[in-house]
């Protein structure tokens, strides 16, 4: 049988037992994700097909495309949710070992760094959306909380981005003394606070409100303005400044 004679069906669609399915090496070239990418470009591939290329090889009875489809379906075929998967989460999928999970995690990190680089090109902060874009590139897809700081000069340009702390899914500890020590070392004239809510809600908690006031009051004593506190979740944000809560 020639490679192009028959397009294979997925087991879950065809009901065929695994041993009756056609291995990927017998597929038509334009059906194999890697070959399809070379022939037609990345825009012609589905999310699962792109992921299958990263996974590489499958396991007995299951090819890499099957595995990729299963991984994405377990996250509701939502890339934002998939991006939150840890290495251990990925390894819960049959056919994903440590090597494949590490490759996917590395891909996540490269994409995040690329987004961060794109944002920093526009590193003057003139509105809350600018700060959100930076914070979202840093921690928008994380399954746990992180607290970050943007240090600004007098022209409201970003001097430095600093991670202050990280915690669990429900909170992280923030030390104002550490924040202002960094500000003084970097000669920042103003700062913007930011942290994520892995739950997706962007409504500030009582703890968020209290720490914002505490940091703002401390900044006033040192003549370092706290311009805003941005809470991010599921590509949305809450700005204390926009809401008149600063």
C-alpha positions as a Python dict, from the first residue, in 0.01 Angstrom:
ca = {
    (1, 'X'): (0, 0, 0),
    (2, 'X'): (134, 345, -93),
    (3, 'X'): (157, 617, 168),
    (4, 'X'): (-117, 818, -3),
    (5, 'X'): (-364, 527, -46),
    (6, 'X'): (-555, 586, 274),
    (7, 'X'): (-594, 856, 536),
    (8, 'X'): (-587, 699, 882),
    (9, 'X'): (-864, 758, 1131),
    (10, 'X'): (-821, 826, 1499),
    (11, 'X'): (-917, 540, 1728),
    (12, 'X'): (-1169, 750, 1920),
    (13, 'X'): (-1339, 847, 1591),
    (14, 'X'): (-1325, 513, 1409),
    (15, 'X'): (-1368, 272, 1695),
    (16, 'X'): (-1086, 63, 1554),
    (17, 'X'): (-864, -119, 1802),
    (18, 'X'): (-517, 28, 1819),
    (19, 'X'): (-354, -268, 1650),
    (20, 'X'): (-566, -211, 1335),
    (21, 'X'): (-467, 153, 1295),
    (22, 'X'): (-217, 277, 1038),
    (23, 'X'): (112, 412, 1183),
    (24, 'X'): (194, 773, 1102),
    (25, 'X'): (484, 666, 879),
    (26, 'X'): (226, 534, 628),
    (27, 'X'): (22, 854, 617),
    (28, 'X'): (15, 1081, 312),
    (29, 'X'): (292, 1340, 344),
    (30, 'X'): (54, 1633, 371),
    (31, 'X'): (-120, 1463, 665),
    (32, 'X'): (197, 1420, 874),
    (33, 'X'): (226, 1736, 1089),
    (34, 'X'): (599, 1793, 1031),
    (35, 'X'): (574, 1742, 656),
    (36, 'X'): (258, 1952, 642),
    (37, 'X'): (441, 2239, 813),
    (38, 'X'): (722, 2223, 556),
    (39, 'X'): (480, 2209, 265),
    (40, 'X'): (215, 2459, 378),
    (41, 'X'): (355, 2660, 670),
    (42, 'X'): (256, 2685, 1036),
    (43, 'X'): (-79, 2857, 966),
    (44, 'X'): (-208, 2538, 802),
    (45, 'X'): (-165, 2332, 1120),
    (46, 'X'): (-409, 2297, 1407),
    (47, 'X'): (-299, 2350, 1768),
    (48, 'X'): (-284, 1972, 1814),
    (49, 'X'): (-71, 1926, 1504),
    (50, 'X'): (177, 2191, 1619),
    (51, 'X'): (193, 2032, 1964),
    (52, 'X'): (245, 1686, 1813),
    (53, 'X'): (561, 1810, 1642),
    (54, 'X'): (700, 1918, 1979),
    (55, 'X'): (604, 1584, 2136),
    (56, 'X'): (787, 1406, 1854),
    (57, 'X'): (707, 1037, 1880),
    (58, 'X'): (412, 852, 2021),
    (59, 'X'): (385, 522, 2202),
    (60, 'X'): (264, 178, 2103),
    (61, 'X'): (-94, 218, 1986),
    (62, 'X'): (-99, 596, 2000),
    (63, 'X'): (76, 846, 1775),
    (64, 'X'): (192, 1192, 1878),
    (65, 'X'): (-113, 1360, 1724),
    (66, 'X'): (-349, 1144, 1932),
    (67, 'X'): (-151, 1235, 2243),
    (68, 'X'): (-155, 1605, 2156),
    (69, 'X'): (-531, 1601, 2099),
    (70, 'X'): (-587, 1428, 2430),
    (71, 'X'): (-365, 1679, 2616),
    (72, 'X'): (-551, 1976, 2469),
    (73, 'X'): (-896, 1822, 2522),
    (74, 'X'): (-813, 1765, 2889),
    (75, 'X'): (-776, 2146, 2912),
    (76, 'X'): (-1101, 2210, 2726),
    (77, 'X'): (-901, 2283, 2408),
    (78, 'X'): (-820, 2615, 2571),
    (79, 'X'): (-459, 2721, 2509),
    (80, 'X'): (-466, 2962, 2804),
    (81, 'X'): (-551, 2672, 3037),
    (82, 'X'): (-298, 2444, 2867),
    (83, 'X'): (-30, 2709, 2921),
    (84, 'X'): (-88, 2674, 3297),
    (85, 'X'): (6, 2304, 3302),
    (86, 'X'): (307, 2214, 3511),
    (87, 'X'): (558, 1947, 3409),
    (88, 'X'): (394, 1702, 3649),
    (89, 'X'): (49, 1784, 3505),
    (90, 'X'): (173, 1704, 3154),
    (91, 'X'): (321, 1372, 3263),
    (92, 'X'): (-24, 1256, 3371),
    (93, 'X'): (-100, 1208, 3001),
    (94, 'X'): (-14, 862, 2874),
    (95, 'X'): (277, 894, 2633),
    (96, 'X'): (421, 1213, 2785),
    (97, 'X'): (740, 1137, 2973),
    (98, 'X'): (981, 1376, 3137),
    (99, 'X'): (1164, 1453, 2811),
    (100, 'X'): (847, 1555, 2624),
    (101, 'X'): (717, 1753, 2922),
    (102, 'X'): (1045, 1943, 2946),
    (103, 'X'): (1034, 2027, 2573),
    (104, 'X'): (680, 2164, 2607),
    (105, 'X'): (774, 2362, 2920),
    (106, 'X'): (1074, 2509, 2735),
    (107, 'X'): (843, 2609, 2449),
    (108, 'X'): (614, 2783, 2701),
    (109, 'X'): (909, 2974, 2844),
    (110, 'X'): (1042, 3085, 2504),
    (111, 'X'): (698, 3211, 2400),
    (112, 'X'): (661, 3399, 2730),
    (113, 'X'): (1002, 3561, 2687),
    (114, 'X'): (919, 3659, 2330),
    (115, 'X'): (598, 3826, 2448),
    (116, 'X'): (790, 4004, 2720),
    (117, 'X'): (1048, 4131, 2469),
    (118, 'X'): (773, 4261, 2242),
    (119, 'X'): (616, 4454, 2527),
    (120, 'X'): (939, 4603, 2659),
    (121, 'X'): (1003, 4769, 2322),
    (122, 'X'): (716, 4997, 2427),
    (123, 'X'): (849, 5042, 2777),
    (124, 'X'): (704, 5384, 2854),
    (125, 'X'): (407, 5354, 3085),
    (126, 'X'): (133, 5600, 2995),
    (127, 'X'): (-176, 5402, 3098),
    (128, 'X'): (-280, 5097, 3297),
    (129, 'X'): (-298, 4885, 2979),
    (130, 'X'): (78, 4933, 2927),
    (131, 'X'): (152, 4798, 3275),
    (132, 'X'): (-93, 4512, 3225),
    (133, 'X'): (77, 4410, 2899),
    (134, 'X'): (410, 4376, 3079),
    (135, 'X'): (272, 4193, 3382),
    (136, 'X'): (62, 3963, 3165),
    (137, 'X'): (370, 3860, 2966),
    (138, 'X'): (546, 3776, 3292),
    (139, 'X'): (284, 3582, 3484),
    (140, 'X'): (-46, 3576, 3296),
    (141, 'X'): (-41, 3199, 3244),
    (142, 'X'): (101, 3087, 3578),
    (143, 'X'): (-94, 2842, 3799),
    (144, 'X'): (39, 3008, 4116),
    (145, 'X'): (63, 3367, 4241),
    (146, 'X'): (359, 3595, 4181),
    (147, 'X'): (409, 3957, 4286),
    (148, 'X'): (611, 4182, 4055),
    (149, 'X'): (736, 4538, 4058),
    (150, 'X'): (795, 4780, 3772),
    (151, 'X'): (1060, 5041, 3858),
    (152, 'X'): (1017, 5367, 3667),
    (153, 'X'): (1227, 5678, 3610),
    (154, 'X'): (1096, 6036, 3594),
    (155, 'X'): (990, 5986, 3231),
    (156, 'X'): (778, 5686, 3335),
    (157, 'X'): (1005, 5448, 3147),
    (158, 'X'): (1071, 5104, 3293),
    (159, 'X'): (1412, 5082, 3458),
    (160, 'X'): (1372, 4726, 3573),
    (161, 'X'): (1118, 4450, 3634),
    (162, 'X'): (1159, 4265, 3962),
    (163, 'X'): (983, 3958, 4100),
    (164, 'X'): (923, 4022, 4468),
    (165, 'X'): (773, 3689, 4568),
    (166, 'X'): (585, 3381, 4457),
    (167, 'X'): (345, 3158, 4642),
    (168, 'X'): (63, 2911, 4602),
    (169, 'X'): (-266, 2928, 4418),
    (170, 'X'): (-424, 3157, 4677),
    (171, 'X'): (-158, 3406, 4782),
    (172, 'X'): (199, 3522, 4819),
    (173, 'X'): (387, 3715, 5088),
    (174, 'X'): (497, 4072, 5010),
    (175, 'X'): (754, 4260, 5219),
    (176, 'X'): (742, 4641, 5169),
    (177, 'X'): (1095, 4674, 5309),
    (178, 'X'): (1229, 4457, 5027),
    (179, 'X'): (1036, 4662, 4770),
    (180, 'X'): (1180, 4996, 4878),
    (181, 'X'): (1530, 4861, 4927),
    (182, 'X'): (1523, 4767, 4558),
    (183, 'X'): (1374, 5107, 4464),
    (184, 'X'): (1653, 5294, 4640),
    (185, 'X'): (1923, 5074, 4489),
    (186, 'X'): (1787, 5131, 4137),
    (187, 'X'): (1711, 5504, 4190),
    (188, 'X'): (1347, 5457, 4094),
    (189, 'X'): (1123, 5761, 4128),
    (190, 'X'): (797, 5568, 4101),
    (191, 'X'): (672, 5210, 4094),
    (192, 'X'): (380, 5002, 3976),
    (193, 'X'): (279, 4688, 4164),
    (194, 'X'): (138, 4381, 3996),
    (195, 'X'): (29, 4032, 4082),
    (196, 'X'): (-182, 3756, 3930),
    (197, 'X'): (-487, 3566, 4048),
    (198, 'X'): (-467, 3210, 3909),
    (199, 'X'): (-840, 3171, 3974),
    (200, 'X'): (-905, 3422, 3694),
    (201, 'X'): (-1097, 3668, 3908),
    (202, 'X'): (-946, 4017, 3918),
    (203, 'X'): (-1144, 4155, 4212),
    (204, 'X'): (-900, 4266, 4484),
    (205, 'X'): (-913, 4084, 4815),
    (206, 'X'): (-900, 4258, 5152),
    (207, 'X'): (-536, 4153, 5173),
    (208, 'X'): (-470, 4314, 4832),
    (209, 'X'): (-629, 4641, 4944),
    (210, 'X'): (-436, 4647, 5272),
    (211, 'X'): (-94, 4575, 5119),
    (212, 'X'): (-153, 4835, 4848),
    (213, 'X'): (-226, 5103, 5109),
    (214, 'X'): (70, 4995, 5321),
    (215, 'X'): (313, 5013, 5028),
    (216, 'X'): (171, 5346, 4907),
    (217, 'X'): (202, 5500, 5253),
    (218, 'X'): (560, 5372, 5285),
    (219, 'X'): (645, 5517, 4944),
    (220, 'X'): (516, 5858, 5046),
    (221, 'X'): (769, 5870, 5330),
    (222, 'X'): (1053, 5800, 5085),
    (223, 'X'): (917, 6024, 4807),
    (224, 'X'): (866, 5722, 4579),
    (225, 'X'): (524, 5732, 4415),
    (226, 'X'): (319, 5413, 4392),
    (227, 'X'): (130, 5482, 4070),
    (228, 'X'): (-86, 5172, 4046),
    (229, 'X'): (-144, 4814, 4146),
    (230, 'X'): (-252, 4581, 3865),
    (231, 'X'): (-424, 4249, 3934),
    (232, 'X'): (-436, 4015, 3634),
    (233, 'X'): (-635, 3701, 3557),
    (234, 'X'): (-748, 3530, 3236),
    (235, 'X'): (-625, 3815, 3015),
    (236, 'X'): (-821, 4074, 3216),
    (237, 'X'): (-704, 4317, 3479),
    (238, 'X'): (-808, 4541, 3765),
    (239, 'X'): (-629, 4873, 3806),
    (240, 'X'): (-640, 5037, 4149),
    (241, 'X'): (-561, 5371, 3985),
    (242, 'X'): (-835, 5342, 3722),
    (243, 'X'): (-1087, 5251, 3989),
    (244, 'X'): (-987, 5545, 4211),
    (245, 'X'): (-860, 5307, 4480),
    (246, 'X'): (-508, 5449, 4509),
}
